[in-house]
Every structure is written in structure tokens, then in C-alpha cells.
Amino acid sequence: MPEMVFGWGKKKQEEQDSISQTKNTLDLDQIESVLSSLKEEKRKKIVTQSKPLFSEMQEELNSIYKIIDHLKNDDLKVDDIEKILRVLVVRSKTEVIDVISKESKKSLPSVSNYDDVLKTADAASHTLKKIGDVLGKHSRIIHVFAKKYAQDLKDHLELVTKNNVIIRKMLSDYSSLESSSDMIKETVKKITESSQELKEIDHHIAKLHESKDTAESSHQATQKHLAEIRASPEHAGFLQLQDKIKQVKSQEEKLDKEIDDEFSKVSRPLGKYVYVTSLDKSLKSILERLVERPSAVIMSESRDSIVTILESCMKGIVSGTVSVKETDKSVDNITSIISSLDTMISKKNNIKTQIQDLEQQITKFDYKKLESLGKQQAKSKSDAEDSESKIKALKSEFAQKTLQKQKLVSDLESALERLGTKYQIVLD
């Protein structure tokens, strides 16, 4: 009683609970040993419990043999019945006596281990079947002409059968234990494989985190380097040169349009001249391109070739070879183009020179480095995002496999409990 007052009883109970809990925990690698112990215990129990049952069965078989021996010496008063029926009765009696005498006088094998139980159970089942078959076959004859033996045989066979059923049930239960044991081992294997898979996923996630951190560090360093470059005077000058090039190219486009517009005034006669010209092949090729894009041709071909083409076309117009609505106007337009051709070429050359000078200056800035850093920044960002995406997918897989593993552990504990052993599975 004082222990309860000072809480000693409660403490003692908690210690006992703790000890009990410790005893009820089990590692995966201990399960096979537990199963082996359970099966060994079960086999010993079957051997112990089956011995007296087999002994009783042997006694009953001995009694059956005595009954058959009495039947053998009993004439069953067959002389008083018809000859045909007498033949049937004698034949049935003879077969029953032969079969049951042979089977019932056999001694059941002695039992000292589980394998002996299996052999003896098979022998007992075989004897029962033989006796049962022959009695079933001649049941009517026995019940009519050997009635006083029939009930005794039935009583003794019922006890033999009862014991045989009990033994068969024990053996069946052990087979179920074997099957359950195999299933438990398979579950243990699956849990072990699942644990390994989870370790591999966890390791992969850790590696991906390292890759992600490396990519993010690279992205930040590259971003900083790019910022420094873009903040430099050299980059500012580079941007100014780029802007100037754009402006000059815009002027070039404007000039090209003016030149093309000027030539468009004679595009119809030039187009017709293509089909009637007597110019050589090279000049005819220039003529065809001059119709399409004069602003490009005046820079790629000689001035003399272009003037020759224009003057030849003008002669064709005057001679009527090239048919136009307004001859004088077409001639004046060609003359105007010829007179302004030098100015056009000069302006084009001037713009081309400006662009070349600016492009020469811009090459002093290492734009390829800037471009390379930009690609590196984009790649590191992509790598970090890719790692993050894979980490997310693997974490989802990890969670799913963890739940599957927990269910396997729960199934394992339930399977062990059904065997009469309640354990809590402890995992590493």
C-alpha cells in the first residue's frame, strides 16, 4: 500500500510495460528465426498430441481385427437362404474378411518426429479408405446378414476416423503455417527491397540538390559577371555603336527605297526589253536583276554595264523595238537615272563605308564572351529548374513508396499476429 501512495507502484508498472514493449519489438532479420521457432514448436506439439491418437487408432484397429475374426468363424446361417443369395453373402463375407483382416492387423508406424507423423497419418488414411471402401461396397449384405457385427465395426471405425480427422486437421494447420511463413518471408523481402529503393531515391534527391545548388551558384555568378560587363564603359560604347549601325542601316534602307522607286519609273520598259534584247548573256543577267532589285545591282555591278543596259533599252524605245505608251517620258526617265547614277552609287558607297567602319569598331568589344555568358546563364537556370522538377517528382515517388512500405509493415505485423505472435516491426 505505501508503494501506491508514493507512486512506486505506478513506476513499477511503467517499467514492466517498457520491458514488455521491448520484448514485443522485432527486427526484419529476426523474423526468419521467429518463424523457424514457431514451426519447430508446432511440429513438436503435433508429435506430442498425435501419439495418443495413433495409439487409440491402433487399439481400435485391433478391436476391428477381433470382430472380423469372430465374423470369419460365424456361418451367418447362410444354409437357410436361397442358393443364389447364399453365394452373394459368402462372396461378400469373404471379401470383407480378407480386406479388413489384412488392413486391421497392420501395425501403425511408431511416431518420434514430425516426418513420422506424416507417414503414419498416410498409413492410417490408407487403412481407413480400404476398410471404408469394402464396407461401403457390401453394406447391405453386412447390415442384413451380419447385423450384430455391423454396429461394432461402425463404432470402432468412427473413433479411428475421428482421430484421423483431428490429426489431419493438425497437419493442415501446419501446412497453412508453412504457407503463411512463405508469404511473410516474401513480405520481408519486399520491405527490404522497398527500403533499398527509398535509400536510392533519397540518395538521388541529395545528388539533385547538389546539382541544383551548383547550377544556382553558377547562375548567380554569371548574372553578376554579366551585370559588371553591362555596367562597364566598354559595353556602353558597344551599345552606342550598335545604335549607330542601326541608324545607318535605316538610312541605307531608305536610300535603297529611293533608288528602287526611281528605277520603278522605267521598270515597264526594262521588263519588256528583257524579251527583245540583243545584249550578251552576262548583260542580260544584269538586266533581269536590275528589274527585280536595282538598289542591289548598282553596288554589285559596274557602272558602265548598267549605263550600257539603260542606253540600249533607250535605243530600243526610240526605235520602237520596246513598245511603251509615252516614248518621250520613258526616254527622259532613263536619261534622268543615268545622270543621277553616280550620285546613287556615291551615296550607297558612303553608307557602306560607314557601316564597315562601325562594324570594325564594334569588333573591339568581346561580344562573343557576352553571348557565351548569356548562354551559360540560361543553361544554369534551365539546369536548376530541371533539378527542381526532378526533385519534386522523386519526392512524390518517395512519399508513395513510403506509404507502400508502411502498408507492407502493417501487413507483416498482422500476418505475424494471425500466427499468434504479436510484434512491432522495427526498421533501420
FENSUL-V389352 format. One record per pair of residues at least 24 apart in sequence whose C-alpha atoms are under 6 Angstrom apart, sorted by sequence separation. I is the first residue (numbers start at 0). J is the second residue. D is the distance in whole Angstrom. If there is no record, write none. Layout:
i->I j->J d->D
i->I j->J d->D
This chain:
i->102 j->126 d->6
i->266 j->290 d->6
i->67 j->96 d->6
i->99 j->130 d->6
i->259 j->293 d->6
i->259 j->294 d->6
i->64 j->100 d->6
i->258 j->294 d->6
i->64 j->103 d->5
i->255 j->294 d->5
i->60 j->103 d->5
i->272 j->321 d->6
i->46 j->112 d->6
i->46 j->113 d->6
i->42 j->113 d->6
i->59 j->155 d->6
i->56 j->159 d->5
i->52 j->162 d->6
i->221 j->376 d->6
i->218 j->376 d->5
i->218 j->379 d->5
i->214 j->379 d->5
i->214 j->383 d->5
i->211 j->383 d->5
i->211 j->386 d->6
i->207 j->386 d->6
i->204 j->390 d->6
i->24 j->422 d->5
i->26 j->424 d->6
i->23 j->422 d->5
i->24 j->423 d->5
i->25 j->424 d->5
i->26 j->425 d->5
i->24 j->424 d->6
i->25 j->425 d->6
